[in-house]
Amino acid sequence: MALLEVKNLKVYFPIMGGVIRHKVGEVKAVDDVSFTIEAGETVGLVGESGSGKTTVGRAVLRLLEPTAGEIRFDGCDITNASHHELRPLRKQMQMVFQDPFGSLNPRMTIASIVGEALKIHFVQMDRNARRDRIAELLRRVGLKPEHMNRYPHEFSGGQRQRIGIARALAVEPKFIVCDEPVSALDVSVQAAIINLMQDLQEQYRLTYLFIAHDLAVVEHISDRVLVMTQGKIVEAASAEDIYSRPQHAYTQKLIAAVPKAF
């Protein structure tokens, strides 16, 4: 059984205009999108900026309300689930954000950032157990336990993204939406973060929806790739087929735009 099933998902945003501010149109950010993700799989979702891929990622986590369609997670229909009904599922579904600078509260220590979800979802865990858990998470992502008393501004971009990954792992999720997690990082750092995420996937049996605008970024991490443009998925195939035998003209353009090594 698929861990995530998305059927005919639509997310429309109203365009308001006129003197009395009424709806004059709508932006079809996601328009009739369907796909599945098996447990333990990494599915890459690729498209240009504005294609709707981040909206898909936020909608499947119910951070955005879908206009229509169906979202099933681990066999449960969460399309119209209430905030109360979603709360126990939040432990199983997490997100790593694109901007490692903007996604961490600059006024909180790393211990507070990573430990915040532990306080919410593991209320039985005492302070010492939380600190032990935070220390272990920091080790897992390549940081030191003593870093937990520092603030985000004391870290590089790559280190901040490692902190974001540790935060996502804190509640032991099954599924993580990775929203362009390396696009704001230097190329050398990108490779290290992708390798880390692959190692963590194996250790924790994670399932990823890996969102990117660059096909080269998802080439080595994805089992399957979905290509998205103008709110629609125009091609879906194994990573090998997408790169060696792209069928859609848009996919071919994306492949042609990948920088070639000299």
N, C-alpha and C positions, 0 to 999 in steps of 0.2 A: 504493500500500500504506500502511496506517495505521502511524504510528510507534509507537503504544501500543494494544494490544488487551487488554481485560479481559473475561473470560467467567465468569459465574456465581461471582464472587468472594465468599467467605465468610470472616469473621474473627470467631471466637467466643472469649470469655474465660470460663474456669471460675469458678464461685462455690464457694468452699470453706467447709465448716462441720463441725460435730460435734467431739467430743472428740479424735478421731484425724485431724482435718483431711482429710476426703475430699470429693470433688466432689459437691455437692448440686444443682447447676444450672449454667446458663451464660447469659452475656449475649451476645446476637446483635448485636454492634456493626455488622457489615456482613453483610447477608443476601441472597445471590444477586444481586449487582450486575454488570451488563454494560454496557460502553461502549467506544467507540474514539475516538482523537484522531489527526487527520491531521497530517503534518509542516507546521509553520508556523501551526498553528491555536491559538486560545485557547479552551479550554472552561472555563466557569464551573461550579463545583460549589457549590450553595447549599443551606443548611438551618440549622435552629436548633442551638444548642449541644446536644451529645449525639446528634445525628442520625447520626453515623458518618462524616462527610465527612473529618475529619482522619485517621481510621483508614484510609480508602481511600487517601489521599495517601501515608501511610507504608507501606502494604502494597504499592502499586505500585512503590515504590522498594526494597522488601524490607527496610525498617527494622523492619517487623513481619512475622511469619510468617503467611501465609494458612492458614486451616483447610481450605479447599477452593477449587476454581476454577482458572483459568488466566490467567497474565499473560505477554504476549508484548511484547517491546520490540525495535523495529527488526527484526522477523522472527524473533527468538530467544526461545525459551521460557525464562523466568527464574523460573518458579514455584517450582521446587525446586533452583535453582542454588546451589552451595556458595559459601562466602565467597571462595574462591580464584577460582571462575568468575565471580563478580560483580565482582571488583576492576577489571578493564579496563573494565567498563561504568559504573563509578562516575564516570568522567570525563564520560560522556554524560548522566548523570541527577543532577541536583542539587536542592536545596531551599532556599527562603527561608522562614525561620521567622516565626511570629506575633509573638513578643516580642523586639523589638530590644535590650532591656535584658538579658534572660536568655540570649540565644543567642550572646553574645560573651563570651569569657573575660576577666574584668576584669584579670587579671595579665599579659596578653599585649598587646604593641603592635599597632597596626593592620597593620604590616608582617608580623608573625608570624602574625596571624589570616588575612590574605589569602594570605600566602605559604606557609602550611602545606601546602596541597594541592599546590602547585607542587613542593615538595620530594618529595612522595610519588609524584606521577604524571609529573613531568618531571625525572627524576633527572639527566639530562644538562645541565640548566640551571645555570649557575654563579651565584654570589651577585650579581654585577653585572647579569646578565640578569634574575634574579628581581626585583631592585629596579626595574629599568626596566619590567618587566611590571606590577608592583604600582602604580608611578606612573601608568602608562597606564590601568589599571583605575580608579584613584581619579579621574582626570580624566573618564573615561567616565560615572561615576555622579555627577559634579558636586562632587567634593571636590578638594582640592589635594594634590600629591605630598608636600609637607612634613608633611601630616597623618599620614603613615605611622609617624612616631616617637612619636605620642601614644597614649594609652590610652582605652578605651571611655568611661570616666566623663567625659571632657573634651568629649563630643559630645552634641548634642540627640537626641531620639528619632528624628526624621526622618533625621538624619545617620547614626545607628547603623544604621538600616535600609538606607541607601545602602551602608554598609560590608558588611552582610550580602549585599546584591546583588552587590557586587564580589567577595566570597568565592565566591559561586555561579558567577560568570562566569569565575573564574580558570582553570578547567580546560577551557574552551571546550565547554560542554555543548550537547547538542541539545534537551534537555527539562528544564524546571524545574517542580517543584511549588511553588506559591506558597501557603503555608498562612496564610490571613488576614493578609497582609503589611502591611495598613494599618489593621487594627482597633484597634491600640493607639495610633494617631496622631491628632492634631487634624485636623479636616475640611480645613483649608487645606493641611496637609501631605499628606494622603491624595491629593489631586488631583495634586500635584507628583510623588509617587512613582508613581502610576499612569501619568502621562504619561511618566516616565522609563522605566518598564518597556515601554511601547509603543514608544518610540524604540529601546530596546535590542533588542527583538524584531525590528524591521526591520533594524537594523544587523547582528545576529548570526544572523538567520534562526532564532530560537528558537521552541520550542513550549511552551505553558503549560497546566498544570492550575491554575486560579485558584480557590482555596477561599475562601468568604466566607459569613457569616450574613446579610448585607444585600444584597438584590437591587440596590439603587441603586449599590453599589460595583462590581458586575460588569457593569452595564448598558453602559458605554462601552468595555470592554476585551474582552468575550467575543464570539466568533463563534456559539457554541452554549452553551446553559445546561442543566445537569442539576439537577433539584430533588430533594433527598433528605430523607427523614424516617424515623425509626425503623429505620435500617439499610437502607432500600430506596430506589431511585430511582423516584419516582412520576410524573415528567414529564421529557421530553427534547425540546428543540426549538431552533430558531434564537433568538438573543437577541430579535429583532424579534417573533417569534410569542409568546414567553414573556411579553413586556411588553404586547403589544397584544391577544393572544387566549389568556390562560391557561386551560387546560382542567381541571386538577385543583383540587379545593377547597382543598388546602393551598397550592398556588401562588397562588391567588386571595387567600388570607389574607396571604401574604408581600407580594404587591403592595399590598394595602390598608394594610400596616404601614409602607410606605415614606413618610417624611415628605414632604409636599407643600410646594413653594416658595410663599411668599406674595407 
